[in-house]
Structures are given as structure tokens and as C-alpha cells.
């Protein structure tokens, strides 16, 4: 059972999230033979004020 956790700064549209889930699922099917039904994907949208690179926050 593959589990993917994508974290990113900002927000995605529902359409973008669906495309990401589709592409990740298709890649795992092609490369690892893992069926889409057993692939779990979590997308964490993090506000830039809660994410820093070094000492610089994104918002």
C-alpha cells in the first residue's frame, strides 16, 4: 500500500489536486505495479507564514 504525503506552500485548486493524484497513481502503477485502489495520497497545503527556508518565511 503506497502512501504519498505532498507538502507545499500555498493552495491548489481541486482540479490541480485531482491531476496530481492521477499522475502519482499512474506512476506507481506503471513503475511499481501498485494498483490505484491501494494508493493513498495526502496533500498538505501549508500557509507560508508557517514554513521557512532557513530563517526566511515564505509569507
N, C-alpha and C positions, 0 to 999 in steps of 0.2 A: 504494500500500500504506500505509494509515494505521497509525501506531504511537502508542499511548497509554501513558503511564507515570504511574500514580497513586501518589503517596506519601502515607502517612498515619501518624499516631502511633497505635500500638496494633495490636490483632489483629482480624481479621474472621473470621467463620465461613465454611466452604466455601459454604454457602447464600448468604450475603451477597456473596461474591466472584462466584458464578455470576450473581446478579441484576445486579451492576454490569457484568459482561462482556456480558450480554444487552442491557441498556439502552444501553450505549455503542455496541455493534454495531448495534442497531436505529436509533439516532440517526444514525450515519454512513451507514447505508443510506438512510434517509428524506431526510436533508438533503443529502448529498453523492453519493448513488448508488454508494457503495462497498460491494461485496459483503462479507458477513460472513466469508467464507472468506479474504479478503485483509486482514482487520483483526487486528492484533496488540495485545494488552493485557498490560501487566506491572503487577502490584500489589506495591509495596514497603511492607511493614509495618515501620516504624521504631520501635525502643524509645524511649520518652520521654526516657530518660537521654542519648540521642544527638541530640535535637532541641530547639533552644531558640528562643524568640521574644525577641529582644534578648538580655539576659543571664539570662533565666529559662528553665530547662529544664522540660519537661513532667513529668518524674518525678525 
